[in-house]
């Protein structure tokens, strides 16, 4: 059976994805500044020309790499805003989601950390990164509002603040796990994430039970 011939757009997307996959690993290992266009192209099996046929600059590639990772995670979260799903199922899935918020994938997390550091030094890059982070926070906040609406109670803090708290805690725990593994083991990290999430959900359930009891 002959292989299906790819269209020009499909070929371009395949090349783009291979460059992004290569960049994910190289930048995580060497940092953005220490990674050259040639490093990325060679790791993907292409020439320098192939890189510039798909991306204008290394920063453009880096933002696209982050954007695709962001869209995958927030797409999963958006799919949970579904009234047909039992609340218990949503709760179990969001617990799993939170454990991957900063990525069990170390390379992904290293790239997001690299982006945070670059944003401190480069105001133009900061604007691009903040646009992605704002989208991520908004998606998480929308889910928080939906989840508490399903519970029938108000969240203990504004949804945007809770979303920021979830993101910040996840990032901090992951960074401690990588930089001080003897102090922050993977098991401890998972316990802390679960504790924070469980505490927020438990407080909501308790509030609902109290409100129900007061009406009886």
C-alpha positions as CSV (number, residue, x, y, z in Angstrom):
1,X,0.0,0.0,0.0
2,X,1.4,3.4,-1.0
3,X,1.8,6.0,1.6
4,X,-0.5,9.0,1.4
5,X,1.2,12.0,0.1
6,X,1.2,14.9,2.5
7,X,-0.1,18.3,1.4
8,X,2.1,21.3,1.7
9,X,0.4,22.4,4.8
10,X,0.7,18.9,6.4
11,X,4.4,18.8,5.5
12,X,4.9,22.3,7.0
13,X,3.1,21.3,10.2
14,X,5.1,18.1,10.5
15,X,8.3,20.1,10.2
16,X,7.1,22.6,12.7
17,X,6.2,19.9,15.2
18,X,9.6,18.2,14.8
19,X,11.4,21.5,15.4
20,X,9.2,22.1,18.5
21,X,9.8,18.6,19.8
22,X,13.5,19.0,19.4
23,X,13.5,22.5,21.0
24,X,11.6,21.1,24.0
25,X,14.5,18.8,24.9
26,X,17.4,21.1,23.8
27,X,16.2,24.2,25.6
28,X,15.4,22.3,28.8
29,X,18.9,21.0,28.8
30,X,20.9,24.1,27.7
31,X,18.6,27.0,28.4
32,X,17.2,29.4,25.7
33,X,20.3,31.6,25.6
34,X,22.6,28.6,25.4
35,X,20.7,27.0,22.5
36,X,21.3,28.1,19.0
37,X,19.1,27.8,16.0
38,X,21.5,25.3,14.6
39,X,21.2,23.2,17.7
40,X,17.4,23.0,17.3
41,X,17.5,22.4,13.6
42,X,20.2,19.6,13.9
43,X,18.3,17.9,16.7
44,X,15.2,17.9,14.5
45,X,17.1,16.6,11.5
46,X,16.8,19.7,9.5
47,X,18.9,22.6,8.2
48,X,19.1,26.1,9.5
49,X,17.0,27.1,6.5
50,X,14.2,24.8,7.6
51,X,14.1,26.6,10.9
52,X,13.7,30.0,9.4
53,X,11.0,28.7,7.0
54,X,8.8,28.0,10.0
55,X,9.9,30.6,12.7
56,X,11.2,34.1,12.5
57,X,13.2,33.9,15.7
58,X,14.2,31.6,18.5
59,X,11.8,33.5,20.8
60,X,8.9,32.9,18.4
61,X,9.6,29.2,18.5
62,X,9.8,29.3,22.3
63,X,6.5,31.0,22.6
64,X,4.8,28.6,20.2
65,X,6.3,25.7,22.3
66,X,4.8,27.1,25.4
67,X,1.5,27.9,23.7
68,X,0.9,24.4,22.5
69,X,1.6,22.9,26.0
70,X,-0.7,25.5,27.5
71,X,-3.5,24.7,25.0
72,X,-3.3,21.0,25.7
73,X,-3.7,21.4,29.4
74,X,-6.4,24.0,29.3
75,X,-8.3,22.1,26.7
76,X,-8.5,19.1,29.0
77,X,-9.7,21.4,31.8
78,X,-12.4,23.0,29.6
79,X,-13.7,19.6,28.7
80,X,-14.5,19.0,32.3
81,X,-17.0,21.9,32.3
82,X,-19.7,19.4,31.3
83,X,-23.0,19.1,33.1
84,X,-23.3,15.5,31.9
85,X,-20.3,14.4,34.0
86,X,-20.9,13.3,37.6
87,X,-19.4,15.8,40.1
88,X,-17.3,12.9,41.6
89,X,-15.8,12.2,38.2
90,X,-14.9,15.8,37.7
91,X,-13.3,16.0,41.1
92,X,-11.2,12.9,40.4
93,X,-10.1,14.3,37.0
94,X,-9.3,17.7,38.3
95,X,-7.1,16.2,41.0
96,X,-5.2,14.4,38.3
97,X,-5.0,17.6,36.3
98,X,-3.6,19.6,39.2
99,X,-0.8,17.1,39.7
100,X,0.2,17.8,36.1
101,X,-0.4,21.6,36.2
102,X,3.3,22.3,36.1
103,X,4.0,19.0,34.3
104,X,5.2,15.7,35.5
105,X,7.2,16.2,32.3
106,X,10.4,17.8,33.7
107,X,11.4,19.2,30.3
108,X,8.1,21.1,30.0
109,X,8.5,22.5,33.5
110,X,12.1,23.5,32.8
111,X,10.9,25.4,29.7
112,X,8.2,27.3,31.6
113,X,10.8,28.1,34.3
114,X,13.2,29.3,31.6
115,X,10.3,31.5,30.3
116,X,9.7,33.0,33.7
117,X,13.4,34.0,34.1
118,X,13.5,35.4,30.6
119,X,10.4,37.5,31.3
120,X,12.2,39.1,34.3
121,X,15.0,40.3,31.9
122,X,13.1,41.0,28.7
123,X,10.0,43.2,28.9
124,X,8.9,42.4,25.3
125,X,9.1,38.7,26.0
126,X,7.3,39.3,29.3
127,X,4.3,40.7,27.5
128,X,4.0,37.5,25.3
129,X,4.4,35.2,28.2
130,X,1.9,37.1,30.4
131,X,-0.7,36.8,27.6
132,X,-0.3,33.0,27.9
133,X,-0.3,33.0,31.6
134,X,-3.4,35.2,31.7
135,X,-5.2,32.7,29.4
136,X,-4.2,29.8,31.7
137,X,-5.3,31.6,34.8
138,X,-8.6,32.5,33.1
139,X,-9.3,28.9,32.1
140,X,-8.6,27.7,35.6
141,X,-10.8,30.5,37.1
142,X,-13.6,29.6,34.8
143,X,-13.4,26.0,35.9
144,X,-13.3,27.0,39.6
145,X,-16.5,29.0,39.1
146,X,-18.1,26.1,37.3
147,X,-17.1,23.6,39.9
148,X,-18.4,25.7,42.8
149,X,-21.6,26.4,40.9
150,X,-22.1,22.6,40.6
151,X,-21.5,22.3,44.3
152,X,-24.0,25.0,45.0
153,X,-21.8,27.3,47.0
154,X,-19.5,30.3,46.4
155,X,-15.7,29.8,46.3
156,X,-13.9,30.9,49.5
157,X,-12.0,33.5,47.5
158,X,-12.5,35.1,44.1
159,X,-11.9,32.5,41.3
160,X,-9.0,34.5,39.8
161,X,-7.2,34.6,43.2
162,X,-7.7,30.9,43.7
163,X,-6.5,30.2,40.2
164,X,-3.3,32.2,40.9
165,X,-2.9,30.3,44.1
166,X,-3.2,26.9,42.5
167,X,-0.7,27.9,39.8
168,X,1.8,29.5,42.2
169,X,1.8,26.6,44.6
170,X,2.2,24.0,41.8
171,X,5.2,25.9,40.3
172,X,6.8,26.4,43.7
173,X,6.5,22.7,44.7
174,X,7.8,21.5,41.4
175,X,10.8,23.9,41.6
176,X,11.6,22.6,45.1
177,X,11.3,19.0,44.0
178,X,13.9,19.6,41.2
179,X,16.3,21.8,43.1
180,X,16.1,20.1,46.5
181,X,14.9,16.6,45.9
182,X,16.3,15.5,49.3
183,X,13.9,17.9,51.0
184,X,11.0,17.8,48.6
185,X,10.5,14.2,47.4
186,X,7.9,13.4,44.7
187,X,5.7,11.8,47.4
188,X,5.8,14.9,49.6
189,X,5.1,17.1,46.6
190,X,2.1,15.0,45.6
191,X,0.8,15.1,49.2
192,X,1.1,18.9,49.4
193,X,-0.7,19.4,46.1
194,X,-3.5,17.0,47.1
195,X,-3.8,18.6,50.6
196,X,-4.3,22.1,49.1
197,X,-6.9,20.9,46.6
198,X,-8.7,18.7,49.0
199,X,-8.8,21.5,51.6
200,X,-10.5,23.9,49.2
201,X,-13.0,21.3,48.1
202,X,-13.7,20.2,51.6
203,X,-14.4,23.7,52.8
204,X,-16.9,24.1,49.9
205,X,-18.6,20.8,50.8
206,X,-18.8,21.8,54.5
207,X,-20.3,25.2,53.6
208,X,-22.9,23.4,51.4
209,X,-23.8,21.0,54.2
210,X,-24.2,23.9,56.7
211,X,-26.4,25.8,54.3
212,X,-28.5,22.8,53.7
213,X,-28.8,22.1,57.5
214,X,-29.8,25.7,58.1
215,X,-32.7,25.4,55.6
216,X,-34.1,22.3,57.2
